[in-house]
Amino acid sequence: MNEVERVLYRTNKSIREACAEIGVDFDEFPVDKIETCSHCSIWYKHHELKPDLDENPICKICWRFYGD
């Protein structure tokens, strides 16, 4: 994970907020090792999300409440 991904991980901050927090240019860092849960918008590593019935990535916490 790069620096921006570490700031985003397990939060629902936007990429712009994370960049501002660490003082870097928004376009400077790609975010490709993590993505957001389609329900709660919290950032997780790809393997921590699983597809719901609509093939949207969902975290285990939301999965517990909404299931498949």
mmCIF file as Biopython writes it, N, C-alpha, C and O atoms, coordinates in Angstrom:
data_model
#
loop_
_atom_site.group_PDB
_atom_site.id
_atom_site.type_symbol
_atom_site.label_atom_id
_atom_site.label_alt_id
_atom_site.label_comp_id
_atom_site.label_asym_id
_atom_site.label_entity_id
_atom_site.label_seq_id
_atom_site.pdbx_PDB_ins_code
_atom_site.Cartn_x
_atom_site.Cartn_y
_atom_site.Cartn_z
_atom_site.occupancy
_atom_site.B_iso_or_equiv
_atom_site.auth_seq_id
_atom_site.auth_asym_id
_atom_site.pdbx_PDB_model_num
ATOM 1   N N  . MET A ? 1  ? 0.842   -1.183  0.000  1.0 0.0 1  A 1 
ATOM 2   C CA . MET A ? 1  ? 0.000   0.000   0.000  1.0 0.0 1  A 1 
ATOM 3   C C  . MET A ? 1  ? 0.884   1.243   0.000  1.0 0.0 1  A 1 
ATOM 4   O O  . MET A ? 1  ? 1.917   1.300   0.669  1.0 0.0 1  A 1 
ATOM 5   N N  . ASN A ? 2  ? 0.445   2.237   -0.773 1.0 0.0 2  A 1 
ATOM 6   C CA . ASN A ? 2  ? 1.176   3.497   -0.742 1.0 0.0 2  A 1 
ATOM 7   C C  . ASN A ? 2  ? 0.660   4.361   0.417  1.0 0.0 2  A 1 
ATOM 8   O O  . ASN A ? 2  ? -0.249  3.957   1.141  1.0 0.0 2  A 1 
ATOM 9   N N  . GLU A ? 3  ? 1.234   5.521   0.582  1.0 0.0 3  A 1 
ATOM 10  C CA . GLU A ? 3  ? 0.929   6.389   1.720  1.0 0.0 3  A 1 
ATOM 11  C C  . GLU A ? 3  ? -0.543  6.800   1.759  1.0 0.0 3  A 1 
ATOM 12  O O  . GLU A ? 3  ? -1.151  6.809   2.829  1.0 0.0 3  A 1 
ATOM 13  N N  . VAL A ? 4  ? -1.118  7.137   0.614  1.0 0.0 4  A 1 
ATOM 14  C CA . VAL A ? 4  ? -2.525  7.534   0.553  1.0 0.0 4  A 1 
ATOM 15  C C  . VAL A ? 4  ? -3.421  6.354   0.920  1.0 0.0 4  A 1 
ATOM 16  O O  . VAL A ? 4  ? -4.400  6.521   1.648  1.0 0.0 4  A 1 
ATOM 17  N N  . GLU A ? 5  ? -3.094  5.172   0.424  1.0 0.0 5  A 1 
ATOM 18  C CA . GLU A ? 5  ? -3.887  3.989   0.754  1.0 0.0 5  A 1 
ATOM 19  C C  . GLU A ? 5  ? -3.845  3.681   2.249  1.0 0.0 5  A 1 
ATOM 20  O O  . GLU A ? 5  ? -4.848  3.257   2.822  1.0 0.0 5  A 1 
ATOM 21  N N  . ARG A ? 6  ? -2.702  3.890   2.877  1.0 0.0 6  A 1 
ATOM 22  C CA . ARG A ? 6  ? -2.608  3.674   4.331  1.0 0.0 6  A 1 
ATOM 23  C C  . ARG A ? 6  ? -3.513  4.637   5.092  1.0 0.0 6  A 1 
ATOM 24  O O  . ARG A ? 6  ? -4.109  4.256   6.100  1.0 0.0 6  A 1 
ATOM 25  N N  . VAL A ? 7  ? -3.621  5.878   4.625  1.0 0.0 7  A 1 
ATOM 26  C CA . VAL A ? 7  ? -4.498  6.860   5.284  1.0 0.0 7  A 1 
ATOM 27  C C  . VAL A ? 7  ? -5.965  6.499   5.050  1.0 0.0 7  A 1 
ATOM 28  O O  . VAL A ? 7  ? -6.794  6.684   5.941  1.0 0.0 7  A 1 
ATOM 29  N N  . LEU A ? 8  ? -6.289  5.992   3.876  1.0 0.0 8  A 1 
ATOM 30  C CA . LEU A ? 8  ? -7.666  5.653   3.538  1.0 0.0 8  A 1 
ATOM 31  C C  . LEU A ? 8  ? -8.151  4.359   4.177  1.0 0.0 8  A 1 
ATOM 32  O O  . LEU A ? 8  ? -9.333  4.232   4.496  1.0 0.0 8  A 1 
ATOM 33  N N  . TYR A ? 9  ? -7.257  3.406   4.366  1.0 0.0 9  A 1 
ATOM 34  C CA . TYR A ? 9  ? -7.626  2.059   4.796  1.0 0.0 9  A 1 
ATOM 35  C C  . TYR A ? 9  ? -8.508  2.073   6.043  1.0 0.0 9  A 1 
ATOM 36  O O  . TYR A ? 9  ? -8.155  2.655   7.068  1.0 0.0 9  A 1 
ATOM 37  N N  . ARG A ? 10 ? -9.651  1.427   5.930  1.0 0.0 10 A 1 
ATOM 38  C CA . ARG A ? 10 ? -10.661 1.294   6.991  1.0 0.0 10 A 1 
ATOM 39  C C  . ARG A ? 10 ? -11.229 2.631   7.462  1.0 0.0 10 A 1 
ATOM 40  O O  . ARG A ? 10 ? -11.580 2.791   8.631  1.0 0.0 10 A 1 
ATOM 41  N N  . THR A ? 11 ? -11.314 3.573   6.553  1.0 0.0 11 A 1 
ATOM 42  C CA . THR A ? 11 ? -12.008 4.839   6.805  1.0 0.0 11 A 1 
ATOM 43  C C  . THR A ? 11 ? -12.966 5.076   5.653  1.0 0.0 11 A 1 
ATOM 44  O O  . THR A ? 11 ? -12.956 4.335   4.669  1.0 0.0 11 A 1 
ATOM 45  N N  . ASN A ? 12 ? -13.787 6.096   5.768  1.0 0.0 12 A 1 
ATOM 46  C CA . ASN A ? 12 ? -14.636 6.476   4.634  1.0 0.0 12 A 1 
ATOM 47  C C  . ASN A ? 12 ? -14.246 7.852   4.112  1.0 0.0 12 A 1 
ATOM 48  O O  . ASN A ? 12 ? -15.076 8.572   3.556  1.0 0.0 12 A 1 
ATOM 49  N N  . LYS A ? 13 ? -12.967 8.215   4.295  1.0 0.0 13 A 1 
ATOM 50  C CA . LYS A ? 13 ? -12.454 9.484   3.774  1.0 0.0 13 A 1 
ATOM 51  C C  . LYS A ? 13 ? -12.413 9.442   2.251  1.0 0.0 13 A 1 
ATOM 52  O O  . LYS A ? 13 ? -12.301 8.373   1.651  1.0 0.0 13 A 1 
ATOM 53  N N  . SER A ? 14 ? -12.503 10.598  1.644  1.0 0.0 14 A 1 
ATOM 54  C CA . SER A ? 14 ? -12.322 10.665  0.193  1.0 0.0 14 A 1 
ATOM 55  C C  . SER A ? 14 ? -10.825 10.682  -0.106 1.0 0.0 14 A 1 
ATOM 56  O O  . SER A ? 14 ? -10.007 10.938  0.777  1.0 0.0 14 A 1 
ATOM 57  N N  . ILE A ? 15 ? -10.482 10.410  -1.355 1.0 0.0 15 A 1 
ATOM 58  C CA . ILE A ? 15 ? -9.076  10.442  -1.751 1.0 0.0 15 A 1 
ATOM 59  C C  . ILE A ? 15 ? -8.523  11.852  -1.575 1.0 0.0 15 A 1 
ATOM 60  O O  . ILE A ? 15 ? -7.381  12.024  -1.149 1.0 0.0 15 A 1 
ATOM 61  N N  . ARG A ? 16 ? -9.320  12.848  -1.900 1.0 0.0 16 A 1 
ATOM 62  C CA . ARG A ? 16 ? -8.871  14.245  -1.708 1.0 0.0 16 A 1 
ATOM 63  C C  . ARG A ? 16 ? -8.598  14.549  -0.235 1.0 0.0 16 A 1 
ATOM 64  O O  . ARG A ? 16 ? -7.609  15.213  0.075  1.0 0.0 16 A 1 
ATOM 65  N N  . GLU A ? 17 ? -9.448  14.082  0.676  1.0 0.0 17 A 1 
ATOM 66  C CA . GLU A ? 17 ? -9.230  14.304  2.107  1.0 0.0 17 A 1 
ATOM 67  C C  . GLU A ? 17 ? -7.940  13.635  2.577  1.0 0.0 17 A 1 
ATOM 68  O O  . GLU A ? 17 ? -7.179  14.217  3.351  1.0 0.0 17 A 1 
ATOM 69  N N  . ALA A ? 18 ? -7.698  12.420  2.112  1.0 0.0 18 A 1 
ATOM 70  C CA . ALA A ? 18 ? -6.485  11.703  2.506  1.0 0.0 18 A 1 
ATOM 71  C C  . ALA A ? 18 ? -5.240  12.428  2.005  1.0 0.0 18 A 1 
ATOM 72  O O  . ALA A ? 18 ? -4.256  12.558  2.734  1.0 0.0 18 A 1 
ATOM 73  N N  . CYS A ? 19 ? -5.284  12.900  0.762  1.0 0.0 19 A 1 
ATOM 74  C CA . CYS A ? 19 ? -4.138  13.637  0.211  1.0 0.0 19 A 1 
ATOM 75  C C  . CYS A ? 19 ? -3.897  14.930  0.983  1.0 0.0 19 A 1 
ATOM 76  O O  . CYS A ? 19 ? -2.753  15.279  1.271  1.0 0.0 19 A 1 
ATOM 77  N N  . ALA A ? 20 ? -4.958  15.631  1.314  1.0 0.0 20 A 1 
ATOM 78  C CA . ALA A ? 20 ? -4.819  16.877  2.079  1.0 0.0 20 A 1 
ATOM 79  C C  . ALA A ? 20 ? -4.234  16.599  3.464  1.0 0.0 20 A 1 
ATOM 80  O O  . ALA A ? 20 ? -3.430  17.381  3.971  1.0 0.0 20 A 1 
ATOM 81  N N  . GLU A ? 21 ? -4.640  15.482  4.073  1.0 0.0 21 A 1 
ATOM 82  C CA . GLU A ? 21 ? -4.158  15.126  5.406  1.0 0.0 21 A 1 
ATOM 83  C C  . GLU A ? 21 ? -2.652  14.901  5.438  1.0 0.0 21 A 1 
ATOM 84  O O  . GLU A ? 21 ? -1.988  15.256  6.412  1.0 0.0 21 A 1 
ATOM 85  N N  . ILE A ? 22 ? -2.115  14.311  4.376  1.0 0.0 22 A 1 
ATOM 86  C CA . ILE A ? 22 ? -0.673  14.047  4.363  1.0 0.0 22 A 1 
ATOM 87  C C  . ILE A ? 22 ? 0.103   15.058  3.533  1.0 0.0 22 A 1 
ATOM 88  O O  . ILE A ? 22 ? 1.323   14.961  3.409  1.0 0.0 22 A 1 
ATOM 89  N N  . GLY A ? 23 ? -0.610  16.031  2.965  1.0 0.0 23 A 1 
ATOM 90  C CA . GLY A ? 23 ? 0.053   17.121  2.255  1.0 0.0 23 A 1 
ATOM 91  C C  . GLY A ? 23 ? 0.651   16.757  0.909  1.0 0.0 23 A 1 
ATOM 92  O O  . GLY A ? 23 ? 1.745   17.210  0.573  1.0 0.0 23 A 1 
ATOM 93  N N  . VAL A ? 24 ? -0.056  15.944  0.134  1.0 0.0 24 A 1 
ATOM 94  C CA . VAL A ? 24 ? 0.423   15.593  -1.206 1.0 0.0 24 A 1 
ATOM 95  C C  . VAL A ? 24 ? -0.596  16.025  -2.252 1.0 0.0 24 A 1 
ATOM 96  O O  . VAL A ? 24 ? -1.770  16.246  -1.955 1.0 0.0 24 A 1 
ATOM 97  N N  . ASP A ? 25 ? -0.112  16.138  -3.478 1.0 0.0 25 A 1 
ATOM 98  C CA . ASP A ? 25 ? -0.968  16.501  -4.597 1.0 0.0 25 A 1 
ATOM 99  C C  . ASP A ? 25 ? -1.932  15.355  -4.894 1.0 0.0 25 A 1 
ATOM 100 O O  . ASP A ? 25 ? -1.528  14.192  -4.913 1.0 0.0 25 A 1 
ATOM 101 N N  . PHE A ? 26 ? -3.188  15.676  -5.122 1.0 0.0 26 A 1 
ATOM 102 C CA . PHE A ? 26 ? -4.245  14.685  -5.366 1.0 0.0 26 A 1 
ATOM 103 C C  . PHE A ? 26 ? -3.914  13.735  -6.506 1.0 0.0 26 A 1 
ATOM 104 O O  . PHE A ? 26 ? -4.169  12.537  -6.394 1.0 0.0 26 A 1 
ATOM 105 N N  . ASP A ? 27 ? -3.356  14.232  -7.592 1.0 0.0 27 A 1 
ATOM 106 C CA . ASP A ? 27 ? -3.085  13.410  -8.773 1.0 0.0 27 A 1 
ATOM 107 C C  . ASP A ? 27 ? -1.794  12.607  -8.679 1.0 0.0 27 A 1 
ATOM 108 O O  . ASP A ? 27 ? -1.482  11.822  -9.575 1.0 0.0 27 A 1 
ATOM 109 N N  . GLU A ? 28 ? -1.052  12.797  -7.610 1.0 0.0 28 A 1 
ATOM 110 C CA . GLU A ? 28 ? 0.264   12.178  -7.490 1.0 0.0 28 A 1 
ATOM 111 C C  . GLU A ? 28 ? 0.219   10.694  -7.122 1.0 0.0 28 A 1 
ATOM 112 O O  . GLU A ? 28 ? 1.120   9.947   -7.503 1.0 0.0 28 A 1 
ATOM 113 N N  . PHE A ? 29 ? -0.796  10.255  -6.400 1.0 0.0 29 A 1 
ATOM 114 C CA . PHE A ? 29 ? -0.850  8.888   -5.893 1.0 0.0 29 A 1 
ATOM 115 C C  . PHE A ? 29 ? -2.012  8.102   -6.488 1.0 0.0 29 A 1 
ATOM 116 O O  . PHE A ? 29 ? -3.166  8.510   -6.358 1.0 0.0 29 A 1 
ATOM 117 N N  . PRO A ? 30 ? -1.720  6.987   -7.137 1.0 0.0 30 A 1 
ATOM 118 C CA . PRO A ? 30 ? -2.810  6.108   -7.585 1.0 0.0 30 A 1 
ATOM 119 C C  . PRO A ? 30 ? -3.307  5.263   -6.407 1.0 0.0 30 A 1 
ATOM 120 O O  . PRO A ? 30 ? -2.537  4.940   -5.503 1.0 0.0 30 A 1 
ATOM 121 N N  . VAL A ? 31 ? -4.567  4.915   -6.422 1.0 0.0 31 A 1 
ATOM 122 C CA . VAL A ? 31 ? -5.132  4.030   -5.404 1.0 0.0 31 A 1 
ATOM 123 C C  . VAL A ? 31 ? -5.619  2.789   -6.146 1.0 0.0 31 A 1 
ATOM 124 O O  . VAL A ? 31 ? -6.681  2.800   -6.769 1.0 0.0 31 A 1 
ATOM 125 N N  . ASP A ? 32 ? -4.827  1.719   -6.072 1.0 0.0 32 A 1 
ATOM 126 C CA . ASP A ? 32 ? -5.208  0.517   -6.796 1.0 0.0 32 A 1 
ATOM 127 C C  . ASP A ? 32 ? -5.171  -0.756  -5.964 1.0 0.0 32 A 1 
ATOM 128 O O  . ASP A ? 32 ? -5.587  -1.812  -6.440 1.0 0.0 32 A 1 
ATOM 129 N N  . LYS A ? 33 ? -4.686  -0.678  -4.741 1.0 0.0 33 A 1 
ATOM 130 C CA . LYS A ? 33 ? -4.624  -1.864  -3.900 1.0 0.0 33 A 1 
ATOM 131 C C  . LYS A ? 33 ? -5.788  -1.956  -2.923 1.0 0.0 33 A 1 
ATOM 132 O O  . LYS A ? 33 ? -5.947  -2.969  -2.243 1.0 0.0 33 A 1 
ATOM 133 N N  . ILE A ? 34 ? -6.606  -0.904  -2.848 1.0 0.0 34 A 1 
ATOM 134 C CA . ILE A ? 34 ? -7.784  -0.927  -1.987 1.0 0.0 34 A 1 
ATOM 135 C C  . ILE A ? 34 ? -8.973  -0.372  -2.768 1.0 0.0 34 A 1 
ATOM 136 O O  . ILE A ? 34 ? -8.801  0.318   -3.772 1.0 0.0 34 A 1 
ATOM 137 N N  . GLU A ? 35 ? -10.186 -0.684  -2.292 1.0 0.0 35 A 1 
ATOM 138 C CA . GLU A ? 35 ? -11.394 -0.125  -2.888 1.0 0.0 35 A 1 
ATOM 139 C C  . GLU A ? 35 ? -12.463 -0.013  -1.801 1.0 0.0 35 A 1 
ATOM 140 O O  . GLU A ? 35 ? -12.309 -0.553  -0.705 1.0 0.0 35 A 1 
ATOM 141 N N  . THR A ? 36 ? -13.532 0.685   -2.114 1.0 0.0 36 A 1 
ATOM 142 C CA . THR A ? 36 ? -14.565 0.923   -1.111 1.0 0.0 36 A 1 
ATOM 143 C C  . THR A ? 36 ? -15.650 -0.139  -1.155 1.0 0.0 36 A 1 
ATOM 144 O O  . THR A ? 36 ? -15.955 -0.710  -2.202 1.0 0.0 36 A 1 
ATOM 145 N N  . CYS A ? 37 ? -16.221 -0.386  0.017  1.0 0.0 37 A 1 
ATOM 146 C CA . CYS A ? 37 ? -17.421 -1.216  0.113  1.0 0.0 37 A 1 
ATOM 147 C C  . CYS A ? 37 ? -18.527 -0.445  -0.586 1.0 0.0 37 A 1 
ATOM 148 O O  . CYS A ? 37 ? -18.673 0.758   -0.371 1.0 0.0 37 A 1 
ATOM 149 N N  . SER A ? 38 ? -19.298 -1.114  -1.411 1.0 0.0 38 A 1 
ATOM 150 C CA . SER A ? 38 ? -20.338 -0.414  -2.171 1.0 0.0 38 A 1 
ATOM 151 C C  . SER A ? 38 ? -21.494 0.047   -1.290 1.0 0.0 38 A 1 
ATOM 152 O O  . SER A ? 38 ? -22.319 0.850   -1.726 1.0 0.0 38 A 1 
ATOM 153 N N  . HIS A ? 39 ? -21.565 -0.448  -0.062 1.0 0.0 39 A 1 
ATOM 154 C CA . HIS A ? 39 ? -22.650 -0.016  0.818  1.0 0.0 39 A 1 
ATOM 155 C C  . HIS A ? 39 ? -22.206 1.067   1.810  1.0 0.0 39 A 1 
ATOM 156 O O  . HIS A ? 39 ? -22.835 2.123   1.884  1.0 0.0 39 A 1 
ATOM 157 N N  . CYS A ? 40 ? -21.143 0.823   2.566  1.0 0.0 40 A 1 
ATOM 158 C CA . CYS A ? 40 ? -20.749 1.761   3.623  1.0 0.0 40 A 1 
ATOM 159 C C  . CYS A ? 40 ? -19.653 2.731   3.200  1.0 0.0 40 A 1 
ATOM 160 O O  . CYS A ? 40 ? -19.356 3.674   3.934  1.0 0.0 40 A 1 
ATOM 161 N N  . SER A ? 41 ? -19.047 2.525   2.041  1.0 0.0 41 A 1 
ATOM 162 C CA . SER A ? 41 ? -17.996 3.389   1.488  1.0 0.0 41 A 1 
ATOM 163 C C  . SER A ? 41 ? -16.701 3.397   2.289  1.0 0.0 41 A 1 
ATOM 164 O O  . SER A ? 41 ? -15.900 4.320   2.142  1.0 0.0 41 A 1 
ATOM 165 N N  . ILE A ? 42 ? -16.475 2.400   3.127  1.0 0.0 42 A 1 
ATOM 166 C CA . ILE A ? 42 ? -15.215 2.287   3.853  1.0 0.0 42 A 1 
ATOM 167 C C  . ILE A ? 42 ? -14.218 1.550   2.971  1.0 0.0 42 A 1 
ATOM 168 O O  . ILE A ? 42 ? -14.576 0.590   2.287  1.0 0.0 42 A 1 
ATOM 169 N N  . TRP A ? 43 ? -12.962 2.000   2.987  1.0 0.0 43 A 1 
ATOM 170 C CA . TRP A ? 43 ? -11.909 1.437   2.141  1.0 0.0 43 A 1 
ATOM 171 C C  . TRP A ? 43 ? -11.360 0.152   2.741  1.0 0.0 43 A 1 
ATOM 172 O O  . TRP A ? 43 ? -11.060 0.092   3.933  1.0 0.0 43 A 1 
ATOM 173 N N  . TYR A ? 44 ? -11.231 -0.879  1.905  1.0 0.0 44 A 1 
ATOM 174 C CA . TYR A ? 44 ? -10.673 -2.170  2.313  1.0 0.0 44 A 1 
ATOM 175 C C  . TYR A ? 44 ? -9.739  -2.691  1.227  1.0 0.0 44 A 1 
ATOM 176 O O  . TYR A ? 44 ? -9.774  -2.227  0.087  1.0 0.0 44 A 1 
ATOM 177 N N  . LYS A ? 45 ? -8.907  -3.658  1.594  1.0 0.0 45 A 1 
ATOM 178 C CA . LYS A ? 45 ? -8.105  -4.366  0.603  1.0 0.0 45 A 1 
ATOM 179 C C  . LYS A ? 45 ? -9.062  -5.217  -0.229 1.0 0.0 45 A 1 
ATOM 180 O O  . LYS A ? 45 ? -10.118 -5.625  0.254  1.0 0.0 45 A 1 
ATOM 181 N N  . HIS A ? 46 ? -8.687  -5.481  -1.481 1.0 0.0 46 A 1 
ATOM 182 C CA . HIS A ? 46 ? -9.559  -6.210  -2.405 1.0 0.0 46 A 1 
ATOM 183 C C  . HIS A ? 46 ? -10.022 -7.549  -1.839 1.0 0.0 46 A 1 
ATOM 184 O O  . HIS A ? 46 ? -11.185 -7.918  -1.998 1.0 0.0 46 A 1 
ATOM 185 N N  . HIS A ? 47 ? -9.124  -8.279  -1.181 1.0 0.0 47 A 1 
ATOM 186 C CA . HIS A ? 47 ? -9.482  -9.608  -0.686 1.0 0.0 47 A 1 
ATOM 187 C C  . HIS A ? 47 ? -10.432 -9.559  0.519  1.0 0.0 47 A 1 
ATOM 188 O O  . HIS A ? 47 ? -10.983 -10.590 0.904  1.0 0.0 47 A 1 
ATOM 189 N N  . GLU A ? 48 ? -10.628 -8.388  1.112  1.0 0.0 48 A 1 
ATOM 190 C CA . GLU A ? 48 ? -11.545 -8.254  2.243  1.0 0.0 48 A 1 
ATOM 191 C C  . GLU A ? 48 ? -12.981 -7.972  1.801  1.0 0.0 48 A 1 
ATOM 192 O O  . GLU A ? 48 ? -13.887 -7.909  2.632  1.0 0.0 48 A 1 
ATOM 193 N N  . LEU A ? 49 ? -13.184 -7.805  0.516  1.0 0.0 49 A 1 
ATOM 194 C CA . LEU A ? 49 ? -14.516 -7.549  -0.027 1.0 0.0 49 A 1 
ATOM 195 C C  . LEU A ? 49 ? -14.961 -8.753  -0.842 1.0 0.0 49 A 1 
ATOM 196 O O  . LEU A ? 49 ? -14.142 -9.443  -1.448 1.0 0.0 49 A 1 
ATOM 197 N N  . LYS A ? 50 ? -16.262 -8.998  -0.851 1.0 0.0 50 A 1 
ATOM 198 C CA . LYS A ? 50 ? -16.782 -10.063 -1.695 1.0 0.0 50 A 1 
ATOM 199 C C  . LYS A ? 50 ? -17.987 -9.530  -2.447 1.0 0.0 50 A 1 
ATOM 200 O O  . LYS A ? 50 ? -18.638 -8.600  -1.972 1.0 0.0 50 A 1 
ATOM 201 N N  . PRO A ? 51 ? -18.301 -10.085 -3.594 1.0 0.0 51 A 1 
ATOM 202 C CA . PRO A ? 51 ? -19.416 -9.567  -4.386 1.0 0.0 51 A 1 
ATOM 203 C C  . PRO A ? 51 ? -20.767 -9.940  -3.776 1.0 0.0 51 A 1 
ATOM 204 O O  . PRO A ? 51 ? -20.965 -11.058 -3.301 1.0 0.0 51 A 1 
ATOM 205 N N  . ASP A ? 52 ? -21.685 -8.982  -3.801 1.0 0.0 52 A 1 
ATOM 206 C CA . ASP A ? 52 ? -23.047 -9.284  -3.379 1.0 0.0 52 A 1 
ATOM 207 C C  . ASP A ? 52 ? -23.814 -9.832  -4.584 1.0 0.0 52 A 1 
ATOM 208 O O  . ASP A ? 52 ? -23.202 -10.140 -5.606 1.0 0.0 52 A 1 
ATOM 209 N N  . LEU A ? 53 ? -25.116 -9.959  -4.487 1.0 0.0 53 A 1 
ATOM 210 C CA . LEU A ? 53 ? -25.903 -10.526 -5.591 1.0 0.0 53 A 1 
ATOM 211 C C  . LEU A ? 53 ? -25.845 -9.681  -6.858 1.0 0.0 53 A 1 
ATOM 212 O O  . LEU A ? 53 ? -26.053 -10.200 -7.955 1.0 0.0 53 A 1 
ATOM 213 N N  . ASP A ? 54 ? -25.570 -8.401  -6.721 1.0 0.0 54 A 1 
ATOM 214 C CA . ASP A ? 54 ? -25.455 -7.514  -7.877 1.0 0.0 54 A 1 
ATOM 215 C C  . ASP A ? 54 ? -24.009 -7.366  -8.345 1.0 0.0 54 A 1 
ATOM 216 O O  . ASP A ? 54 ? -23.707 -6.531  -9.197 1.0 0.0 54 A 1 
ATOM 217 N N  . GLU A ? 55 ? -23.119 -8.184  -7.781 1.0 0.0 55 A 1 
ATOM 218 C CA . GLU A ? 55 ? -21.683 -8.167  -8.115 1.0 0.0 55 A 1 
ATOM 219 C C  . GLU A ? 55 ? -20.973 -6.903  -7.643 1.0 0.0 55 A 1 
ATOM 220 O O  . GLU A ? 55 ? -19.906 -6.574  -8.162 1.0 0.0 55 A 1 
ATOM 221 N N  . ASN A ? 56 ? -21.532 -6.195  -6.682 1.0 0.0 56 A 1 
ATOM 222 C CA . ASN A ? 56 ? -20.877 -5.028  -6.094 1.0 0.0 56 A 1 
ATOM 223 C C  . ASN A ? 56 ? -20.036 -5.486  -4.912 1.0 0.0 56 A 1 
ATOM 224 O O  . ASN A ? 56 ? -20.472 -6.358  -4.161 1.0 0.0 56 A 1 
ATOM 225 N N  . PRO A ? 57 ? -18.838 -4.923  -4.721 1.0 0.0 57 A 1 
ATOM 226 C CA . PRO A ? 57 ? -18.003 -5.341  -3.599 1.0 0.0 57 A 1 
ATOM 227 C C  . PRO A ? 57 ? -18.599 -4.881  -2.271 1.0 0.0 57 A 1 
ATOM 228 O O  . PRO A ? 57 ? -18.988 -3.723  -2.119 1.0 0.0 57 A 1 
ATOM 229 N N  . ILE A ? 58 ? -18.664 -5.804  -1.314 1.0 0.0 58 A 1 
ATOM 230 C CA . ILE A ? 58 ? -19.253 -5.487  -0.012 1.0 0.0 58 A 1 
ATOM 231 C C  . ILE A ? 58 ? -18.357 -6.062  1.089  1.0 0.0 58 A 1 
ATOM 232 O O  . ILE A ? 58 ? -17.807 -7.153  0.936  1.0 0.0 58 A 1 
ATOM 233 N N  . CYS A ? 59 ? -18.211 -5.331  2.195  1.0 0.0 59 A 1 
ATOM 234 C CA . CYS A ? 59 ? -17.343 -5.769  3.292  1.0 0.0 59 A 1 
ATOM 235 C C  . CYS A ? 59 ? -18.068 -6.792  4.172  1.0 0.0 59 A 1 
ATOM 236 O O  . CYS A ? 59 ? -19.278 -6.984  4.055  1.0 0.0 59 A 1 
ATOM 237 N N  . LYS A ? 60 ? -17.308 -7.438  5.049  1.0 0.0 60 A 1 
ATOM 238 C CA . LYS A ? 60 ? -17.896 -8.487  5.882  1.0 0.0 60 A 1 
ATOM 239 C C  . LYS A ? 60 ? -18.903 -7.937  6.896  1.0 0.0 60 A 1 
ATOM 240 O O  . LYS A ? 60 ? -19.832 -8.641  7.292  1.0 0.0 60 A 1 
ATOM 241 N N  . ILE A ? 61 ? -18.725 -6.699  7.310  1.0 0.0 61 A 1 
ATOM 242 C CA . ILE A ? 61 ? -19.667 -6.102  8.256  1.0 0.0 61 A 1 
ATOM 243 C C  . ILE A ? 61 ? -21.014 -5.875  7.581  1.0 0.0 61 A 1 
ATOM 244 O O  . ILE A ? 61 ? -22.056 -6.227  8.134  1.0 0.0 61 A 1 
ATOM 245 N N  . CYS A ? 62 ? -20.997 -5.294  6.402  1.0 0.0 62 A 1 
ATOM 246 C CA . CYS A ? 62 ? -22.246 -5.086  5.660  1.0 0.0 62 A 1 
ATOM 247 C C  . CYS A ? 62 ? -22.835 -6.422  5.229  1.0 0.0 62 A 1 
ATOM 248 O O  . CYS A ? 62 ? -24.055 -6.589  5.211  1.0 0.0 62 A 1 
ATOM 249 N N  . TRP A ? 63 ? -21.975 -7.371  4.883  1.0 0.0 63 A 1 
ATOM 250 C CA . TRP A ? 63 ? -22.429 -8.700  4.480  1.0 0.0 63 A 1 
ATOM 251 C C  . TRP A ? 63 ? -23.259 -9.334  5.601  1.0 0.0 63 A 1 
ATOM 252 O O  . TRP A ? 63 ? -24.273 -9.985  5.349  1.0 0.0 63 A 1 
ATOM 253 N N  . ARG A ? 64 ? -22.810 -9.133  6.837  1.0 0.0 64 A 1 
ATOM 254 C CA . ARG A ? 64 ? -23.505 -9.690  7.988  1.0 0.0 64 A 1 
ATOM 255 C C  . ARG A ? 64 ? -24.910 -9.106  8.117  1.0 0.0 64 A 1 
ATOM 256 O O  . ARG A ? 64 ? -25.849 -9.810  8.491  1.0 0.0 64 A 1 
ATOM 257 N N  . PHE A ? 65 ? -25.051 -7.815  7.806  1.0 0.0 65 A 1 
ATOM 258 C CA . PHE A ? 65 ? -26.357 -7.168  7.940  1.0 0.0 65 A 1 
ATOM 259 C C  . PHE A ? 65 ? -27.253 -7.373  6.729  1.0 0.0 65 A 1 
ATOM 260 O O  . PHE A ? 65 ? -28.470 -7.491  6.871  1.0 0.0 65 A 1 
ATOM 261 N N  . TYR A ? 66 ? -26.664 -7.414  5.540  1.0 0.0 66 A 1 
ATOM 262 C CA . TYR A ? 66 ? -27.479 -7.454  4.311  1.0 0.0 66 A 1 
ATOM 263 C C  . TYR A ? 66 ? -27.386 -8.775  3.590  1.0 0.0 66 A 1 
ATOM 264 O O  . TYR A ? 66 ? -28.228 -9.070  2.741  1.0 0.0 66 A 1 
ATOM 265 N N  . GLY A ? 67 ? -26.371 -9.590  3.906  1.0 0.0 67 A 1 
ATOM 266 C CA . GLY A ? 67 ? -26.231 -10.917 3.323  1.0 0.0 67 A 1 
ATOM 267 C C  . GLY A ? 67 ? -26.099 -10.901 1.821  1.0 0.0 67 A 1 
ATOM 268 O O  . GLY A ? 67 ? -25.804 -9.877  1.206  1.0 0.0 67 A 1 
ATOM 269 N N  . ASP A ? 68 ? -26.326 -12.064 1.251  1.0 0.0 68 A 1 
ATOM 270 C CA . ASP A ? 68 ? -26.241 -12.155 -0.198 1.0 0.0 68 A 1 
ATOM 271 C C  . ASP A ? 68 ? -27.629 -12.307 -0.704 1.0 0.0 68 A 1 
ATOM 272 O O  . ASP A ? 68 ? -27.837 -12.406 -1.913 1.0 0.0 68 A 1 
#
